[in-house]
C-alpha cells in the first residue's frame, strides 16, 4: 500500500478543484493520495481530461448536485476573483480558497463585488502555496509538489474560523508549512523574493539572445543558476507582474539606483574610491545572500562544501552517495554540474563543517578525486 494512504487527513471532502494546471492538478494528486474525493473542473476539456487521466480526481458531472466541503480556485490570476465569486454563489455551504500568487487585488475585487454578501466573504480566504516548476500544465503535476514548502494563508477581516481551519487543513494534508500574513504583507514579500528574481533572471537571459554559440559554450553553472527561472511561462507572468506592479516597482527603483551607481563606478574604474565602491557592492550582496535560510531554516554558512569529480557514466553518482552513506556522514545538500568538453561531472556536496575533512580523507582513500 502507498504510505500516503496511511496518513491521517484533515479534510473530509469532497474537494472541488477549479483549474487543472500544474498547481490544481498537483493539489488533486496530493489529496487523492490521501483518499479525499476530488472533483475537477476546467474550461479546457483537454486539460481536465489529462488531469483526470493522471489520477488527480474525477470530472465534474454537469448534472451532479455537488456539495463540496472546499472549493480550490486554481485559475489564472486575471480571472481568479471572478471564479471565486461564482464559486461562493454556486456552493453556499463550501469554504472557497484561491491559490493565486497575488492576494490584495483579488480581495479588493471581491469586496467590491455587488453580487456577494458579507456572509459570502466569511467563507473565503486567499492562500498562496510557494511551490511550482518551470514546466506548466497537468502533465507536469506532482502530488509531492507542496511537501515542506511554505503555504501562506491571508485571512481578511471577514474570514470565519471555519474557513481558516479548512484552508489550514488543505495545506497540512498536502505536507506544506503553513504561515499567515495580511494580503499587503504577502504581496510585498513575494514582490521581493519571487517577482524580482523572475524579472532579473529574464532580463539577464534576454541579453543572451544574439550571443554567439562559441561564447555560450563557455557558460558555467553560475549562468545556468541565475537564468533557470527565465524559462517560465510569459503569459502567466504578464498577469502576476501586472497585478503586483505597485509593490514590485518600488523595489525596482532601488535596483535602478544600484545599477546607476555601478555604471557610474565602472565608467571610471581607476577613480579614487572606485575599487572600494565595487567591493562594497559585492559585500552588500554577500550580506543579503547570507540571510536566505538554508536547510531546516539554518544559515547557509552553517554547512561546508566540497566538489567531487565523477566519470560521466551510469552508476557513478549512486556509488558516490552509497559510499558517503557507508561512512555515516549526512549530506545537507547536493548540486550537479558538468565540465564543458569533458566526460566528467562535478558533484558539489554540502556537509557539516566538522565532518568535511573526514569526508575528504575518506573519499581520497577510496579513489575519488576531490577538488578543494
Steps between C-alpha positions, in 0.01 A plus 500: 500500500614852427621650834300815423179301552607438857521869579215670680309758302354819641252545214185292465424608144381518240742764374424677174809621313424765237795524264711197413836651418821410681386611847137394474588154373776466761249583775268235359776239491608578855146479639414185303808334653323555833172356370323837491224521237626759248279641227659683207367788292681690226380708203754307292363148436845373400670630817224350714525167316876482552461581871240227530719252311794551735279436802450855632126446546172434323332733255211712621178357360288789358189345659661422836368683807838541663529628857875539553664564833763709323539668163857570386519763226818438300411726208731755331549813715308732268175302543550375857264748669228433246527122547508532880188717493314245288612213724378679814159538338484152348602319819348690795619252764859464376818674604667655196875562473709623212869432440587803287848643555367855562245555775405867553348556155286185526365596843431857390302382198296260713424765762366727226293225337130597536395138453664395828375543856723534809399145594645380169838658567507330841538172309790629290871511573784581264797265508828457313699176488862601437574210268525448128709387208624655177274253320128567486177311448359184660764278338759668727291448816645322803313395813810579708540849355403676823689278745694716750429811291350820648124547459390851592148563630368857472178524702305823466295676767192297408661156473329256738680261733359209300641636175841554656505151650397342169772687309753385759378144459558517124859617542576250776354207306729588210805509726557876483628732773224747592555869567260796525535853363282791404443540128721811485781334694478199271510702179796706619684184600448311173591812301847477654562126532312374192405768248827694507712184443279412203545845346876506560542149363299583189689825442833322523392212278370746240858625453592153370268505200761613248805353670727288282478124574874476566465758776204316657705179497711657775198533730535346843255413774481860617326614182269198508411569862402863452311442173315180595169671574523705179337196336170580677167550322478857357119507498479417870767752598334782307201453732706466818720802436206714396301409811791576735656788307472756780695286747761388245574840350604639840767229520606562140561865584763379746648263243520789254691707754746213554546455124561870449751492783679200345500651150642824632777317680590279203509799265799621703646182656834668581344790689566544869260284700381298198644171623361557847156566353514177299609307807215650701249406229614136502512498880143627518404206282689267734307638795164460329574149376608395849150581630329243275410200719667173412399146590254486794521881515869495590735767358678381182840559665428225751597241237826433315536414130731276304501388136554145375577411137306202364524325165204567270373144497211315665520421867776741600287742703311214663831339598629828643188554711507140620860532617426828678211327676724214605735736683198641688517861381171672422472706182344839573472597132618387157545668161602360162699667226687385191846590377474662157662280235595225747333168580489574871246641737547708812301415811493782755430362846401690813575351843545619855834683529614262771469204259649662186864395543395152611300460180784635283745252655255213453427581135869549420582161650228337289619636169273801454639828367409778744546863398579745781 
